[in-house]
Every structure is written in structure tokens, then in C-alpha cells.
Amino acid sequence: MVLLELTTTSIIIYAVIGVLVGAGIGVLLATTIMRKALTRKSHQLLEEAKEKGEVIKKDKILQAKEKFLQMKSDYEKETNEKKRELQKVETRVQQQQQQVNQRNEELNRKANELNKQQQTLTTQQENLTKRQAELDKIHEEQKKMLESISGLTVSEAKEQLKEAVKDEARAEAMILAKEIVEEAKMSANQDAKKIVLETIQRTASEHAIENTVSVFNIENDEIKGRIIGREGRNIRALESLTGVEIIIDDSPDAILLSGFDPIRREIARLSLQKLVTDGRIHPARIEEVVKKVEKQVEQEIIETGKRTVIDLGIHNLAPELIKMIGRMKYRSSYGQNLLQHSIETAKLCATMAAELGLNTKVAKRAGLLHDIGKVADNEEELPHAILGMKTAEKYKEKAEVCNAIGAHHDEIEMESLIAPIVQVCDAISGARPGARREVVEAYIQRLNKLEKMALSYPGVVKTYAIQAGRELRVIVGADKVSDQEADSIAYDLSRQIQTEMTYPGQIKITVIRETRAVQFAK
């Protein structure tokens, strides 16, 4: 742009000169001047371009050098790291190689030792073979000498010796067996009585009489009205929540709680105690207190079970069985507290097992659990012994314990010595004076009714109610009743007893049909 302006100005100047001097000379001068100006300007621009190019070149060269130096530095760092890694790998390889060499040396040393031992054993084996051959030769020579002297072969001598030893051993065994049998007959009854008496004497346990009524004592008769509530709403709420009949009569300072379930009666008693102590008695409060007491009694059942097994030294019992043991505290059998009866039976079993040299822990465990079927929640139509056995099997008790539980009333066969011990100790605990009580008149009436009921069947000759009414034996005439009819009598009689009678526990019906042939030698 500057060149253009200069050229135009020059042209104008020289044009003016040309006008003044002359047209031809002015144009020529103007052209010459313009060329020189253009040449100088072009040289100037070239110089400036060269300078700028040199500057750009130097910058690019510097940038390239810096990049090269950076790349060289990165390469050297990477190379150094790889070298260090290679050195580490080489060091590990050298260490492993040293270890391998050491192991090879150790193996070679052991191989050499084994070879030496093998050579020694081979030498000893050869020596033994030679000695055995020599001994066999000597043995054969002695055998031939003995055969020539005795006139018998080796097999004949062996047979004679065996027969002589057999006869002598048989004679001694018969004499010894006869002596043992005679001694056992003389001392068996005496030893058995001694064991039973010592067992009973060494074991003492408290007993309790349970019934179907509990008494709740109160301070005054005003509390009765508060317990009844307006229009009887409080007492109705309490009865519906606990399942216990609350009897409020003219008895001074007492309220009767009636119910067949001791646990329910205990819940009702504790609930009444809390309500009377607190003073707030209304349906909502009653429901709240009963729920709390139910949890409290449930916890007390578990604690009772735990204390029982700890006191008896019984371990690894399933939590469900511990809970069932605690529930025994609120059950009774013939007026005898079931938990106290089970504890007493367990102690008796341990004592008797110790006297007989058996496992006392297993015997004690079986004695404690023998009546567990009485507090089971399912299959109540089964006998309690069978139900208890199934419950014990469910919770992985030992086979000896399960069999003892199921066999203590002869429902199944006894398979170990623990079973008869449990049966005997159960009877001892129940028969102990003061352990169980029953109204005499009701007891006699029940036994008479049992025998008369059995005698009403055709073909029945005699009946006996035994084991405190737990078993009824019916004897039928073999000429009047067949085997199939005997089974029918037992079934019909069991159904009739269940329908018409009330009794504790269970009654075993045994129908006996036998044929006797009697002759007299004169």
C-alpha cells in the first residue's frame, strides 16, 4: 500500500515536471525513478522476510530441541525403570535358582542315604534268608527225629493235642459256669434289693400336691368389687384373656382361680397380683398386664429348664427340650409335680447306674426326659412314652436315651440296660410314700368299674386291674374266644374306657388267651 502511494505521488510529481519540461522527457524520467523505487522496496521487503524467517527458524529449532530433550528424558526414565525391574527379576531368579540347587543337593544327599540303607537292608535280607534256610533245615531234622521217636506225624500230634486241650477247657468251663450260676442265684436277689434300697436312701426330693384350683389372697373385700368392675366387665376381660374361671364368693380375703391348666392359673394369679398392687383395674390395663405376665411366665419356664439341667449337670440339651423341662413345673401326675418327679427319677437313675457300673450321664439324661411326652404340644392321641421318644429323636438325642423314654411303660422293646433302670426308677419315685395321692374312694371305684366293664364281655373269665389302675389284664377262655375275637375285645374295651371313664395318664389293656393241658402221673 505504501509503495502504491509513493508511486502515485512520484508519477504526479514527474507528470508536473513533464508538463513543464516536456512530455517525452518527463515520462522517461518518471519511469526510471519508479523502477528504482520499486527495486529498493522489494530489497527491503526481502530483508525483512529473511529476518522474520530466521527468527521463526530459530524458534522452531528451540522447540524441537526442547521436545527432543523431553522425549530423551522420558525414554531414559522408562529405560531405568525397566532396568531396575529386570534387576529385581534377575535377583529373584538367582535366589530361586539357589533354592533349587540347595533342594537338589538335599535330594541327592537323601538319595545317597537311601541307597546306602537299601544296600544295608539287602545285605540283612540275604543274611536272614540264609539263617531261615538253616533254621528250616534244622527244624526238618528235629521233626524227623521226633516223628521217629514218637511214632506220630506232626498232624496227628497236633490233633491229639487239640483234643486234649478242648476236653480240659470244656470241663473247666462247665465247672466254672456252674459255680457262677449258683453264686449268681444266691446273691442276685440280695444284691438287687441292696442296690434299690441304697438308691432310694441316697436320693431325697421334695414333692408337691397340685390340683385344679389356686387361691389368691386379698387384703379386704373392697378389692373384690374392683376386680369385678362395672357390670362385671373387668372379671369378664380377665377370664377371656387367661382362660381361667375366677370364683368370687363369700370367702373372706380370698379369690379362687379354677382351671385345669396350671400355667393359665399362674398367669391369672400373677396378673391379679400386679393389677391389685398397681390399683388401675380396667379392661385395657388388664390386657396389657396379661400380655406382660405371659412373657414373664414364658421366660420363667425357660429359666427353670436351664436351672434344672445345670443343677443335674446335663449338657448339650436342645433349647426346645429345655423349654419343655421348664413347662413340667406347672404339670402334675397323680398329685406329684412332674418336674420334681423327673428330677428325682434322674437322680435315682444316676445312682443306680453307678451301682451297676453303667454310664451315669446317659442314665440321668434319660431319667430327666422320660416324661417329656406329657408336655408335648402335638400328637396327644399317642401314649406319652411314645410321644416323648419321638420328641427326643426329633432333637437328636442318643438312641439309648430315646429307647429308654419309649420303653419305660413297655410300649416298645428295651434295647439297652438304661431302659429298665429308667422304668424301675420311675416306679420308685411314683411309689415313694407321700409322693402321689389320690382320693381312696374314687380310686377304688375306678378300679372296680374297670374290672366290671371287662367282665361284661362274653368269654371273659377273670380281670385284674394292676399298677394303680394303669393296666387292665383280661383273661379269656381259650375254648370260647378265638385270637381274632381277643383282639376285638381289647380294641372295644379301650374305646369304651375312653368314652365312659375319666382317668389320669393312660390305661394299658392286655387280653390273655392261653390253652393249658394238665395230666397227672399216678
C-alpha positions as CSV (number, residue, x, y, z in Angstrom):
1,M,0.0,0.0,0.0
2,V,2.9,2.4,0.8
3,L,4.6,1.5,-2.5
4,L,1.4,2.3,-4.3
5,E,1.1,5.7,-2.6
6,L,4.7,6.5,-3.3
7,T,4.4,5.6,-7.0
8,T,1.3,7.6,-7.4
9,T,2.9,10.6,-5.8
10,S,6.1,10.2,-7.9
11,I,4.0,9.9,-11.0
12,I,2.2,13.1,-10.2
13,I,5.4,15.0,-9.5
14,Y,7.1,13.8,-12.6
15,A,3.9,14.4,-14.6
16,V,4.0,18.0,-13.5
17,I,7.7,18.2,-14.4
18,G,6.9,16.6,-17.8
19,V,4.3,19.2,-18.4
20,L,6.8,21.9,-17.6
21,V,9.8,20.4,-19.3
22,G,8.2,18.4,-22.0
23,A,6.1,15.4,-22.4
24,G,8.7,12.9,-23.7
25,I,11.5,13.6,-21.2
26,G,9.1,13.7,-18.2
27,V,7.6,10.3,-18.9
28,L,11.0,8.7,-19.3
29,L,12.3,10.1,-16.0
30,A,9.2,9.1,-14.2
31,T,9.5,5.5,-15.4
32,T,13.2,5.3,-14.4
33,I,12.5,6.7,-10.9
34,M,9.6,4.4,-10.4
35,R,11.7,1.3,-11.2
36,K,14.5,2.3,-8.8
37,A,11.9,2.9,-6.0
38,L,10.3,-0.4,-6.7
39,T,13.7,-2.2,-6.6
40,R,14.7,-0.6,-3.3
41,K,11.3,-1.5,-1.7
42,S,11.5,-5.1,-2.9
43,H,15.0,-5.5,-1.4
44,Q,13.8,-4.1,1.8
45,L,10.8,-6.5,1.9
46,L,13.1,-9.4,1.2
47,E,15.4,-8.4,4.0
48,E,12.5,-8.2,6.4
49,A,11.2,-11.6,5.3
50,K,14.6,-13.1,5.7
51,E,14.9,-11.7,9.2
52,K,11.4,-13.0,10.2
53,G,12.2,-16.4,8.6
54,E,15.4,-16.6,10.7
55,V,13.5,-15.8,13.8
56,I,10.9,-18.4,13.1
57,K,13.5,-20.9,12.2
58,K,15.4,-20.3,15.5
59,D,12.1,-20.7,17.4
60,K,11.2,-24.0,15.7
61,I,14.7,-25.3,16.3
62,L,14.5,-24.4,20.0
63,Q,11.1,-26.1,20.3
64,A,12.4,-29.1,18.5
65,K,15.4,-29.3,20.8
66,E,13.2,-29.0,23.9
67,K,10.8,-31.7,22.7
68,F,13.8,-33.9,21.9
69,L,15.3,-33.3,25.3
70,Q,11.9,-34.1,27.0
71,M,11.5,-37.3,24.9
72,K,15.0,-38.3,25.7
73,S,14.4,-37.7,29.5
74,D,11.2,-39.8,29.4
75,Y,12.9,-42.5,27.5
76,E,15.8,-42.6,30.0
77,K,13.4,-42.8,32.9
78,E,11.4,-45.6,31.3
79,T,14.7,-47.4,30.5
80,N,15.9,-47.0,34.0
81,E,12.7,-48.4,35.5
82,K,12.8,-51.4,33.2
83,K,16.4,-51.9,34.1
84,R,15.5,-51.9,37.8
85,E,12.7,-54.3,37.2
86,L,15.0,-56.6,35.2
87,Q,17.5,-56.4,38.1
88,K,14.8,-57.4,40.6
89,V,13.6,-60.3,38.3
90,E,17.2,-61.4,37.9
91,T,17.7,-61.3,41.7
92,R,14.6,-63.4,42.3
93,V,15.6,-65.8,39.6
94,Q,19.1,-66.1,41.2
95,Q,17.5,-66.7,44.6
96,Q,15.1,-69.3,43.3
97,Q,18.0,-70.9,41.4
98,Q,20.0,-71.1,44.7
99,Q,17.0,-72.7,46.4
100,V,16.6,-75.2,43.6
101,N,20.2,-76.0,43.8
102,Q,20.0,-76.4,47.6
103,R,17.0,-78.7,47.2
104,N,18.7,-80.7,44.6
105,E,21.7,-81.1,46.8
106,E,19.5,-82.2,49.7
107,L,17.6,-84.7,47.5
108,N,20.9,-86.1,46.2
109,R,22.1,-86.5,49.7
110,K,18.9,-88.2,50.8
111,A,19.0,-90.4,47.7
112,N,22.6,-91.4,48.6
113,E,21.5,-92.2,52.2
114,L,18.5,-94.3,50.9
115,N,20.8,-96.2,48.5
116,K,23.1,-97.0,51.4
117,Q,20.2,-98.1,53.6
118,Q,18.8,-100.1,50.7
119,Q,22.1,-101.8,50.3
120,T,22.2,-102.5,54.1
121,L,18.7,-103.9,54.1
122,T,19.5,-106.1,51.1
123,T,22.5,-107.4,52.9
124,Q,20.5,-108.1,56.0
125,Q,17.7,-109.7,54.0
126,E,20.2,-112.0,52.4
127,N,21.6,-112.9,55.8
128,L,18.1,-113.5,57.2
129,T,17.3,-115.7,54.2
130,K,20.4,-117.8,54.8
131,R,19.6,-118.1,58.6
132,Q,16.0,-119.0,57.8
133,A,17.1,-121.7,55.4
134,E,19.5,-123.0,58.1
135,L,16.6,-122.9,60.7
136,D,14.3,-124.7,58.3
137,K,16.8,-127.4,57.8
138,I,17.4,-127.8,61.5
139,H,13.6,-127.8,62.1
140,E,13.0,-130.6,59.5
141,E,15.8,-132.6,61.0
142,Q,14.3,-132.2,64.5
143,K,10.8,-133.0,63.2
144,K,12.0,-136.2,61.6
145,M,13.8,-137.1,64.8
146,L,10.6,-136.5,66.9
147,E,8.5,-138.5,64.4
148,S,10.9,-141.4,64.6
149,I,10.9,-141.3,68.4
150,S,7.1,-140.8,69.0
151,G,5.9,-142.9,66.1
152,L,3.4,-140.0,65.1
153,T,3.3,-137.5,62.3
154,V,3.1,-133.8,63.0
155,S,-0.6,-133.5,62.0
156,E,-1.5,-136.5,64.2
157,A,0.3,-134.9,67.2
158,K,-1.5,-131.6,66.6
159,E,-4.9,-133.3,66.5
160,Q,-4.2,-135.2,69.7
161,L,-3.0,-132.0,71.5
162,K,-6.1,-130.0,70.3
163,E,-8.5,-132.7,71.5
164,A,-6.8,-132.9,74.9
165,V,-6.9,-129.1,75.3
166,K,-10.5,-128.9,74.2
167,D,-11.6,-131.6,76.7
168,E,-9.7,-130.0,79.6
169,A,-11.0,-126.4,78.7
170,R,-14.6,-127.7,78.3
171,A,-14.5,-129.5,81.7
172,E,-13.1,-126.4,83.5
173,A,-15.6,-124.1,81.7
174,M,-18.6,-126.2,82.8
175,I,-17.4,-126.3,86.4
176,L,-16.8,-122.5,86.4
177,A,-20.1,-121.8,84.7
178,K,-22.0,-123.9,87.2
179,E,-20.3,-122.2,90.1
180,I,-21.0,-118.7,88.6
181,V,-24.7,-119.6,88.1
182,E,-25.1,-121.0,91.6
183,E,-23.4,-117.9,93.1
184,A,-25.5,-115.6,91.0
185,K,-28.7,-117.3,92.1
186,M,-27.7,-116.9,95.7
187,S,-26.6,-113.3,95.5
188,A,-28.8,-111.8,92.7
189,N,-31.9,-111.1,94.8
190,Q,-29.9,-109.8,97.7
191,D,-27.7,-107.5,95.5
192,A,-30.8,-106.2,93.7
193,K,-32.6,-105.3,96.9
194,K,-29.4,-103.7,98.3
195,I,-29.0,-101.5,95.1
196,V,-32.6,-100.4,95.2
197,L,-32.6,-99.6,98.9
198,E,-29.3,-97.7,98.6
199,T,-30.6,-95.8,95.6
200,I,-33.8,-94.7,97.4
201,Q,-31.9,-93.8,100.6
202,R,-29.4,-91.7,98.8
203,T,-31.9,-89.7,96.8
204,A,-34.4,-87.4,98.6
205,S,-36.6,-84.9,96.7
206,E,-39.4,-82.5,97.6
207,H,-42.9,-83.3,96.4
208,A,-45.8,-81.1,95.8
209,I,-49.6,-81.7,95.5
210,E,-51.1,-80.0,92.5
211,N,-54.9,-79.5,91.9
212,T,-57.1,-77.5,89.6
213,V,-57.7,-74.6,92.0
214,S,-55.4,-71.7,93.1
215,V,-56.1,-69.3,95.9
216,F,-55.4,-65.6,95.5
217,N,-55.3,-63.8,98.9
218,I,-56.5,-60.2,99.2
219,E,-56.3,-57.6,102.0
220,N,-60.0,-56.8,102.1
221,D,-63.3,-57.4,100.3
222,E,-63.3,-54.0,98.7
223,I,-60.8,-55.3,96.1
224,K,-63.4,-57.9,95.0
225,G,-65.7,-55.2,93.7
226,R,-62.8,-53.5,91.8
227,I,-61.8,-56.9,90.3
228,I,-65.5,-57.5,89.2
229,G,-65.8,-54.0,87.7
230,R,-68.8,-52.1,86.5
231,E,-71.4,-54.7,85.3
232,G,-68.7,-57.4,85.6
233,R,-66.5,-56.1,82.7
234,N,-63.2,-56.5,84.5
235,I,-63.7,-60.1,85.5
236,R,-65.0,-61.0,82.1
237,A,-62.0,-59.5,80.4
238,L,-59.6,-61.3,82.8
239,E,-61.4,-64.6,82.3
240,S,-61.4,-64.3,78.5
241,L,-57.7,-63.3,78.3
242,T,-56.4,-66.0,80.7
243,G,-58.9,-68.9,80.1
244,V,-59.4,-69.3,83.9
245,E,-62.6,-69.2,85.8
246,I,-62.4,-66.6,88.6
247,I,-64.7,-67.5,91.5
248,I,-65.6,-64.6,93.9
249,D,-67.8,-65.8,96.7
250,D,-68.3,-65.1,100.4
251,S,-64.9,-66.5,101.3
252,P,-63.1,-63.8,103.3
253,D,-60.0,-62.3,101.9
254,A,-59.7,-64.9,99.1
255,I,-60.5,-65.4,95.4
256,L,-60.4,-68.8,93.8
257,L,-58.8,-69.3,90.3
258,S,-60.2,-72.5,88.7
259,G,-58.7,-74.2,85.6
260,F,-57.2,-77.4,84.5
261,D,-54.1,-75.8,83.1
262,P,-51.6,-74.7,85.8
263,I,-49.8,-72.3,83.5
264,R,-53.0,-70.4,82.9
265,R,-53.8,-70.3,86.6
266,E,-50.3,-69.0,87.3
267,I,-50.7,-66.3,84.6
268,A,-54.1,-65.3,86.1
269,R,-52.7,-65.2,89.7
270,L,-49.7,-63.1,88.7
271,S,-51.9,-60.7,86.7
272,L,-54.3,-60.2,89.6
273,Q,-51.3,-59.6,91.9
274,K,-49.9,-56.9,89.6
275,L,-53.3,-55.3,89.0
276,V,-54.1,-55.1,92.7
277,T,-50.7,-53.7,93.5
278,D,-50.9,-51.1,90.8
279,G,-54.5,-50.2,91.6
280,R,-55.5,-49.5,88.0
281,I,-58.0,-52.1,87.0
282,H,-59.9,-51.8,83.7
283,P,-60.1,-53.9,80.6
284,A,-57.3,-52.1,78.7
285,R,-54.9,-52.3,81.6
286,I,-55.9,-55.9,82.2
287,E,-55.0,-56.8,78.6
288,E,-51.6,-55.1,78.9
289,V,-50.8,-56.8,82.2
290,V,-51.8,-60.2,81.0
291,K,-49.5,-59.9,77.9
292,K,-46.6,-58.9,80.1
293,V,-47.2,-61.7,82.6
294,E,-47.4,-64.2,79.7
295,K,-44.0,-63.2,78.6
296,Q,-42.7,-63.3,82.2
297,V,-44.1,-66.8,82.7
298,E,-42.6,-67.9,79.4
299,Q,-39.2,-66.6,80.5
300,E,-39.6,-68.2,83.9
301,I,-40.3,-71.6,82.1
302,I,-37.0,-71.2,80.2
303,E,-35.0,-70.2,83.2
304,T,-36.5,-73.1,85.2
305,G,-35.4,-75.5,82.5
306,K,-31.9,-74.1,82.4
307,R,-31.5,-74.2,86.2
308,T,-32.7,-77.8,86.2
309,V,-30.2,-79.1,83.6
310,I,-27.4,-77.1,85.2
311,D,-28.2,-78.5,88.7
312,L,-28.2,-82.0,87.3
313,G,-25.0,-81.5,85.2
314,I,-26.7,-82.3,81.9
315,H,-25.1,-80.6,78.9
316,N,-25.8,-80.1,75.2
317,L,-29.6,-80.3,75.5
318,A,-31.7,-78.8,72.7
319,P,-33.3,-75.4,73.7
320,E,-36.7,-76.8,72.8
321,L,-36.2,-79.7,75.3
322,I,-35.0,-77.2,78.0
323,K,-38.2,-75.2,77.5
324,M,-40.3,-78.4,77.8
325,I,-38.5,-79.3,81.0
326,G,-39.4,-75.9,82.4
327,R,-43.0,-76.5,81.5
328,M,-43.0,-79.6,83.7
329,K,-43.0,-77.2,86.7
330,Y,-46.7,-76.4,86.0
331,R,-47.8,-80.0,85.4
332,S,-48.7,-82.8,87.9
333,S,-49.2,-86.5,87.7
334,Y,-51.4,-88.1,90.4
335,G,-50.8,-85.1,92.5
336,Q,-47.0,-85.3,92.1
337,N,-45.2,-82.3,90.5
338,L,-43.9,-83.5,87.1
339,L,-40.7,-81.6,87.3
340,Q,-39.8,-82.8,90.8
341,H,-40.7,-86.3,89.7
342,S,-38.4,-86.1,86.7
343,I,-35.5,-84.7,88.7
344,E,-36.0,-87.4,91.3
345,T,-36.1,-90.1,88.7
346,A,-32.9,-88.6,87.0
347,K,-31.0,-88.8,90.4
348,L,-32.2,-92.3,91.1
349,C,-31.2,-93.4,87.6
350,A,-27.7,-91.9,88.1
351,T,-27.3,-93.6,91.5
352,M,-28.5,-97.0,90.2
353,A,-26.3,-96.8,87.1
354,A,-23.3,-96.0,89.2
355,E,-24.0,-99.1,91.4
356,L,-24.2,-101.2,88.2
357,G,-21.1,-99.7,86.6
358,L,-23.1,-98.1,83.7
359,N,-22.9,-94.6,82.2
360,T,-24.4,-92.3,84.8
361,K,-24.7,-89.3,82.5
362,V,-26.8,-91.1,79.9
363,A,-28.9,-92.6,82.7
364,K,-29.5,-89.2,84.3
365,R,-30.4,-87.7,80.9
366,A,-32.9,-90.5,80.2
367,G,-34.4,-90.2,83.6
368,L,-35.0,-86.4,83.3
369,L,-36.6,-86.7,79.8
370,H,-38.6,-89.9,80.4
371,D,-41.9,-88.0,80.9
372,I,-41.2,-85.3,78.3
373,G,-44.2,-86.5,76.2
374,K,-46.6,-85.3,78.9
375,V,-45.8,-81.6,78.0
376,A,-45.5,-82.0,74.2
377,D,-47.8,-79.9,72.1
378,N,-48.5,-82.3,69.2
379,E,-49.9,-85.8,68.6
380,E,-51.6,-86.0,72.0
381,E,-53.5,-89.2,71.0
382,L,-50.2,-91.2,71.3
383,P,-49.1,-92.6,74.7
384,H,-46.8,-90.1,76.4
385,A,-43.9,-92.5,76.3
386,I,-44.0,-92.9,72.5
387,L,-44.6,-89.2,72.1
388,G,-41.6,-88.4,74.3
389,M,-39.4,-90.9,72.4
390,K,-40.4,-89.2,69.1
391,T,-39.7,-85.8,70.5
392,A,-36.2,-86.9,71.8
393,E,-35.4,-88.4,68.3
394,K,-36.5,-85.1,66.7
395,Y,-33.9,-83.2,68.7
396,K,-31.1,-85.7,68.0
397,E,-30.9,-87.4,71.4
398,K,-28.9,-90.7,71.6
399,A,-30.5,-94.0,70.7
400,E,-30.1,-95.3,74.3
401,V,-32.0,-92.3,75.7
402,C,-34.8,-92.4,73.1
403,N,-35.3,-96.2,73.7
404,A,-35.4,-95.7,77.5
405,I,-38.0,-93.0,77.1
406,G,-40.2,-95.1,74.8
407,A,-39.9,-98.3,76.8
408,H,-40.5,-97.1,80.4
409,H,-44.1,-98.2,80.2
410,D,-43.4,-101.2,77.9
411,E,-44.8,-99.7,74.8
412,I,-41.6,-100.8,72.9
413,E,-38.9,-103.4,73.5
414,M,-36.0,-102.4,75.7
415,E,-32.7,-102.3,73.8
416,S,-30.2,-101.3,76.5
417,L,-29.6,-101.6,80.3
418,I,-30.5,-97.9,80.7
419,A,-34.2,-98.6,79.8
420,P,-35.0,-101.0,82.7
421,I,-33.2,-98.6,85.1
422,V,-35.4,-95.7,84.0
423,Q,-38.5,-97.9,84.3
424,V,-37.6,-99.0,87.8
425,C,-36.6,-95.5,89.0
426,D,-39.9,-94.1,87.6
427,A,-41.8,-96.6,89.6
428,I,-39.7,-95.9,92.7
429,S,-40.3,-92.2,92.5
430,G,-44.0,-92.7,92.0
431,A,-44.4,-95.3,94.7
432,R,-42.4,-93.4,97.3
433,P,-44.6,-92.8,100.4
434,G,-46.2,-89.3,100.1
435,A,-45.2,-88.8,96.5
436,R,-48.6,-89.3,95.0
437,R,-52.0,-89.0,96.5
438,E,-55.5,-89.9,95.2
439,V,-58.8,-89.9,96.9
440,V,-59.2,-93.5,98.1
441,E,-62.9,-93.8,97.4
442,A,-62.6,-92.5,93.8
443,Y,-59.5,-94.8,93.3
444,I,-61.4,-97.9,94.4
445,Q,-64.5,-97.1,92.4
446,R,-62.4,-96.5,89.3
447,L,-60.7,-99.9,89.6
448,N,-63.9,-101.7,90.3
449,K,-65.5,-100.1,87.3
450,L,-62.6,-101.2,85.1
451,E,-62.9,-104.8,86.2
452,K,-66.7,-104.9,85.9
453,M,-66.6,-103.3,82.5
454,A,-64.2,-106.0,81.2
455,L,-66.2,-108.8,82.8
456,S,-69.3,-107.7,80.8
457,Y,-67.7,-109.0,77.6
458,P,-68.6,-112.6,76.6
459,G,-65.9,-115.2,77.1
460,V,-64.1,-113.2,79.8
461,V,-63.1,-115.4,82.8
462,K,-61.1,-113.0,85.1
463,T,-60.0,-109.4,85.2
464,Y,-57.3,-107.7,87.2
465,A,-56.6,-104.0,87.5
466,I,-52.9,-103.6,88.3
467,Q,-50.2,-100.9,88.5
468,A,-52.6,-98.5,90.3
469,G,-55.1,-98.8,87.5
470,R,-52.7,-98.2,84.7
471,E,-53.0,-101.7,83.3
472,L,-56.1,-103.9,82.9
473,R,-55.4,-107.6,82.3
474,V,-58.3,-109.6,80.9
475,I,-58.2,-113.4,80.9
476,V,-60.5,-115.1,78.4
477,G,-61.4,-118.8,77.9
478,A,-59.4,-120.4,75.1
479,D,-62.4,-122.5,74.1
480,K,-64.8,-119.6,74.0
481,V,-62.8,-116.8,72.4
482,S,-60.5,-117.0,69.3
483,D,-57.4,-115.0,68.7
484,Q,-59.2,-112.6,66.4
485,E,-62.0,-112.1,69.0
486,A,-59.4,-111.4,71.7
487,D,-58.0,-108.6,69.6
488,S,-61.6,-107.3,69.1
489,I,-62.3,-107.4,72.9
490,A,-59.1,-105.4,73.6
491,Y,-60.0,-102.8,71.0
492,D,-63.7,-102.4,72.0
493,L,-62.7,-102.3,75.7
494,S,-60.2,-99.5,75.1
495,R,-62.8,-97.5,73.2
496,Q,-65.4,-98.0,75.9
497,I,-62.9,-96.9,78.7
498,Q,-62.0,-93.7,76.8
499,T,-65.7,-92.9,76.2
500,E,-67.2,-93.7,79.7
501,M,-64.3,-93.1,82.2
502,T,-62.1,-90.3,83.5
503,Y,-58.6,-91.2,84.5
504,P,-55.1,-89.8,84.6
505,G,-52.5,-90.8,82.1
506,Q,-53.3,-93.9,80.1
507,I,-54.6,-97.5,80.7
508,K,-53.0,-100.5,79.0
509,I,-55.4,-103.3,78.1
510,T,-53.9,-106.8,77.9
511,V,-56.2,-109.7,76.8
512,I,-54.7,-113.1,77.6
513,R,-55.9,-116.3,75.8
514,E,-54.0,-119.4,76.7
515,T,-54.6,-123.2,76.4
516,R,-53.4,-125.5,79.2
517,A,-53.1,-129.3,79.0
518,V,-52.9,-130.9,82.5
519,Q,-52.3,-134.5,83.3
520,F,-51.4,-136.4,86.5
521,A,-48.9,-139.2,86.8
522,K,-50.0,-141.8,89.4
